Amino acid sequence: AYFYHVGGYYNQYEEVCDTIVDSNYTAIGLVTGSNSYEYPLWGMLNKQHTDFTIKHINVAGDLQKYEEVHYVPECIMSIDRDLNDTFEWNGQTYMRINSGAEYEIYLYVRSDIM
């Protein structure tokens, strides 16, 4: 039911969520575009992995005041926003571990735990 309107992304969500679970990442940063579909992330991770925290990072606009700027996730999931091969956040460097023209959902892992 999560993918009724965005079925083409199922495999990308599944791949990213499987990597998060298999790597036992529990602190997850989330970067989204203005019309990103994040609900499947919560649903898929809840099925497989009960001990995790997801927080929005790199927030723009009026909602930026709610961002926890000191949060240092182990990995970052970026939906609809390619942040290049590396992404700097809170003094940490994150490396993109999936790429390709077909991707709309990217996973970045903190370089010191890769």
C-alpha positions as CSV (number, residue, x, y, z in Angstrom):
1,A,0.0,0.0,0.0
2,Y,3.0,2.3,0.6
3,F,3.8,2.4,-3.1
4,Y,0.4,2.7,-4.7
5,H,1.3,6.1,-6.3
6,V,5.1,5.7,-6.5
7,G,5.5,2.0,-7.4
8,G,8.6,2.6,-9.4
9,Y,10.6,3.4,-6.3
10,Y,9.9,0.2,-4.4
11,N,13.2,-1.5,-5.3
12,Q,15.2,1.6,-4.3
13,Y,13.5,1.9,-0.9
14,E,13.9,-1.8,-0.3
15,E,17.6,-1.7,-1.2
16,V,18.3,1.3,1.0
17,C,16.3,-0.1,3.9
18,D,18.0,-3.5,3.6
19,T,21.4,-1.8,3.7
20,I,20.4,0.1,6.8
21,V,19.1,-3.0,8.6
22,D,22.0,-5.3,7.4
23,S,24.6,-2.7,8.6
24,N,22.7,-2.2,11.9
25,Y,22.5,1.6,11.5
26,T,20.2,3.1,14.2
27,A,20.8,6.8,13.8
28,I,19.4,7.9,10.4
29,G,19.4,11.4,8.9
30,L,16.8,12.2,6.3
31,V,17.1,14.8,3.5
32,T,14.0,15.3,1.5
33,G,12.8,17.5,-1.4
34,S,9.7,19.5,-1.3
35,N,7.5,16.6,-2.5
36,S,9.4,13.6,-1.2
37,Y,7.7,10.4,-0.2
38,E,9.2,9.3,3.1
39,Y,6.4,7.2,4.6
40,P,7.7,3.9,3.0
41,L,11.0,4.4,4.8
42,W,9.2,4.3,8.2
43,G,7.0,1.3,7.2
44,M,9.8,-0.8,5.8
45,L,12.2,-0.1,8.7
46,N,9.5,-0.8,11.3
47,K,9.0,-4.2,9.8
48,Q,12.6,-5.2,10.0
49,H,14.3,-2.9,12.5
50,T,12.7,-1.6,15.7
51,D,15.6,0.3,17.3
52,F,16.2,3.3,15.1
53,T,15.9,7.1,15.1
54,I,15.2,9.2,12.0
55,K,15.6,12.9,12.0
56,H,15.4,15.4,9.2
57,I,18.6,17.2,8.5
58,N,19.8,19.9,6.1
59,V,16.3,21.5,6.5
60,A,15.6,24.8,4.6
61,G,13.0,27.5,5.1
62,D,10.7,28.1,8.1
63,L,11.1,24.5,9.4
64,Q,14.8,24.9,9.9
65,K,14.2,26.2,13.4
66,Y,13.0,22.7,14.4
67,E,16.1,20.9,13.2
68,E,18.4,19.3,15.7
69,V,21.6,20.7,14.4
70,H,23.8,18.6,16.7
71,Y,22.4,15.3,15.5
72,V,25.1,13.1,13.9
73,P,23.6,10.2,12.1
74,E,25.4,7.0,11.1
75,C,23.8,7.2,7.6
76,I,21.8,9.7,5.6
77,M,18.9,8.8,3.3
78,S,18.3,11.4,0.6
79,I,15.0,11.3,-1.3
80,D,14.8,13.3,-4.5
81,R,18.0,15.2,-3.7
82,D,21.3,14.1,-5.1
83,L,23.9,15.5,-2.7
84,N,26.9,14.5,-4.9
85,D,29.3,11.8,-4.0
86,T,30.1,13.2,-0.6
87,F,28.1,15.3,1.8
88,E,29.3,17.2,4.8
89,W,27.0,17.4,7.8
90,N,27.8,18.5,11.3
91,G,31.6,18.2,10.9
92,Q,31.3,14.7,9.4
93,T,31.8,13.5,5.8
94,Y,29.3,11.1,4.3
95,M,29.9,9.0,1.2
96,R,27.2,8.0,-1.2
97,I,27.2,4.2,-1.5
98,N,24.6,3.9,-4.3
99,S,24.4,5.8,-7.6
100,G,23.2,5.7,-11.1
101,A,20.9,7.5,-13.4
102,E,17.9,5.5,-12.2
103,Y,18.3,6.5,-8.6
104,E,16.1,9.0,-6.8
105,I,16.8,7.6,-3.3
106,Y,20.4,7.8,-2.1
107,L,22.2,6.4,0.9
108,Y,25.2,8.1,2.4
109,V,27.3,6.5,5.2
110,R,29.5,8.4,7.6
111,S,33.1,7.9,6.3
112,D,34.5,7.0,9.7
113,I,32.3,3.9,10.0
114,M,32.4,2.6,6.4
